Amino acid sequence: MPQRVTLAELASFAGKDLGHSEWVQIDQPRVNQFADATGDHQFIHVDPERATPLFGGTIAHGFLTLSMSVTLLDPLLLEPEGHGSWINYGLNKVRFVAPVLTGKRVRLAVKVAEITEKRPGTWLFTYDVALEIEGEAKPAYIAQLLLMSVAG
């Protein structure tokens, strides 16, 4: 559940580490569903026999793991008083660093980069995130997520 904060507290969160999401397993049915939804059936994602020599098995689509970021972030979000809804505003500096082997678990590490009031009742939150892969030294990706809080 998002953390509710007063408007006076918002500025104090810039630069703060908010911790990690729960671990989520990336299984083959999820990867296959993403392939079906996007039409990206590249063998490295959906054909274990062909993908194994390259990666040791199939790997998740980078955009699948990136699309999970907002859901993983949700329990860590800062919700300013008067908040009504979240709007995905964009991404900055996305880099896919390491593949996620199907069957692995991932979690999101979150830090507040910046909070900017765009107009009264509307706040732009910039979060530095990294999708960690259990047991791996490198994250799957690093990025900045931009979410707009709109008063409701």
C-alpha positions as CSV (number, residue, x, y, z in Angstrom):
1,M,0.0,0.0,0.0
2,P,1.4,3.4,-0.9
3,Q,2.8,5.6,1.9
4,R,0.6,8.7,2.4
5,V,2.6,11.9,3.0
6,T,1.8,15.5,3.7
7,L,2.7,18.1,1.2
8,A,5.1,19.6,3.7
9,E,6.9,16.2,3.9
10,L,7.3,15.7,0.2
11,A,10.6,17.6,-0.3
12,S,12.3,15.6,2.4
13,F,11.9,12.4,0.3
14,A,14.2,13.5,-2.5
15,G,17.2,11.3,-2.6
16,K,15.7,8.7,-0.2
17,D,15.9,5.0,-0.8
18,L,12.4,3.5,-0.5
19,G,13.6,-0.1,-0.4
20,H,12.5,-3.1,-2.5
21,S,9.3,-4.6,-3.8
22,E,8.4,-8.2,-3.1
23,W,10.1,-10.9,-5.2
24,V,8.1,-12.0,-8.3
25,Q,8.8,-15.1,-10.4
26,I,9.1,-14.8,-14.1
27,D,7.6,-18.0,-15.4
28,Q,7.2,-19.3,-19.0
29,P,3.4,-18.8,-19.1
30,R,3.9,-15.1,-18.3
31,V,6.6,-14.8,-21.0
32,N,4.4,-16.6,-23.5
33,Q,1.4,-14.4,-22.7
34,F,3.5,-11.3,-23.3
35,A,4.7,-12.8,-26.6
36,D,1.1,-13.4,-27.7
37,A,0.1,-9.9,-26.6
38,T,2.9,-8.1,-28.5
39,G,3.5,-10.5,-31.3
40,D,7.2,-10.9,-30.3
41,H,7.7,-14.6,-30.5
42,Q,11.5,-14.5,-30.9
43,F,12.8,-17.9,-30.1
44,I,15.0,-16.7,-27.2
45,H,11.7,-16.0,-25.3
46,V,9.4,-18.9,-26.3
47,D,11.6,-21.9,-27.5
48,P,13.5,-23.4,-24.7
49,E,15.3,-25.9,-27.0
50,R,16.8,-23.2,-29.2
51,A,17.4,-20.6,-26.4
52,T,19.2,-23.0,-24.0
53,P,22.6,-23.0,-25.9
54,L,22.6,-19.2,-25.7
55,F,21.2,-18.4,-22.3
56,G,20.6,-21.7,-20.5
57,G,16.9,-21.5,-21.2
58,T,14.4,-18.9,-22.4
59,I,14.6,-15.3,-21.2
60,A,11.9,-12.7,-20.5
61,H,11.3,-9.9,-22.9
62,G,13.0,-6.7,-21.6
63,F,9.8,-4.8,-22.2
64,L,7.9,-7.4,-20.2
65,T,10.0,-6.8,-17.1
66,L,9.9,-3.0,-17.7
67,S,6.1,-3.1,-17.9
68,M,6.0,-4.7,-14.5
69,S,7.8,-1.8,-12.9
70,V,4.7,0.3,-12.0
71,T,3.0,-2.7,-10.4
72,L,6.1,-3.6,-8.4
73,L,6.6,0.0,-7.4
74,D,3.0,0.5,-6.2
75,P,3.5,-0.6,-2.6
76,L,6.5,1.8,-2.3
77,L,4.9,4.8,-3.8
78,L,4.6,8.1,-2.0
79,E,1.1,9.4,-2.1
80,P,0.7,13.1,-1.4
81,E,-2.3,14.4,0.5
82,G,-5.1,15.1,-1.9
83,H,-3.9,12.4,-4.3
84,G,-6.6,11.1,-6.6
85,S,-4.8,9.0,-9.3
86,W,-1.5,8.1,-10.9
87,I,-0.7,8.8,-14.5
88,N,2.3,7.1,-16.2
89,Y,4.3,10.1,-17.4
90,G,7.3,8.4,-19.0
91,L,10.7,6.9,-18.6
92,N,14.3,8.3,-18.7
93,K,17.6,6.6,-19.2
94,V,16.4,3.0,-19.6
95,R,19.2,0.5,-19.9
96,F,18.7,-3.3,-20.2
97,V,21.8,-4.6,-18.4
98,A,21.2,-8.4,-18.0
99,P,18.7,-11.0,-19.3
100,V,16.2,-12.5,-16.9
101,L,16.2,-16.3,-17.3
102,T,12.7,-17.7,-17.2
103,G,12.1,-19.2,-13.8
104,K,14.1,-16.5,-11.9
105,R,12.7,-14.1,-9.4
106,V,13.0,-10.4,-9.7
107,R,12.3,-7.4,-7.4
108,L,12.4,-3.6,-7.9
109,A,14.9,-1.4,-5.9
110,V,13.5,2.1,-5.6
111,K,15.0,5.5,-4.8
112,V,13.3,8.9,-5.1
113,A,15.3,11.0,-7.5
114,E,13.1,14.1,-7.6
115,I,9.6,15.4,-6.7
116,T,8.4,18.5,-8.6
117,E,5.1,20.3,-8.3
118,K,3.9,20.9,-11.8
119,R,0.8,23.0,-10.7
120,P,-1.3,23.0,-7.6
121,G,-2.4,19.4,-6.9
122,T,-0.2,17.9,-9.5
123,W,3.2,16.4,-8.6
124,L,5.8,14.7,-10.9
125,F,7.7,11.9,-9.1
126,T,10.9,10.7,-10.6
127,Y,12.0,7.3,-9.3
128,D,15.4,5.7,-9.9
129,V,14.7,2.0,-10.2
130,A,16.7,-1.2,-10.8
131,L,15.1,-4.6,-11.4
132,E,17.2,-7.0,-9.4
133,I,17.5,-10.7,-10.4
134,E,17.8,-13.1,-7.4
135,G,21.3,-14.5,-7.2
136,E,22.7,-12.3,-10.0
137,A,25.2,-9.5,-9.6
138,K,23.8,-7.3,-12.4
139,P,20.2,-5.9,-12.5
140,A,17.9,-6.7,-15.5
141,Y,17.5,-3.0,-16.1
142,I,18.1,0.4,-14.6
143,A,15.7,3.3,-15.4
144,Q,14.0,6.4,-14.2
145,L,10.2,6.1,-13.9
146,L,8.1,9.2,-14.0
147,L,4.7,9.2,-12.4
148,M,2.3,12.1,-12.1
149,S,0.1,12.3,-9.0
150,V,-3.1,14.2,-9.8
151,A,-5.4,15.5,-7.0
152,G,-8.8,13.9,-6.9
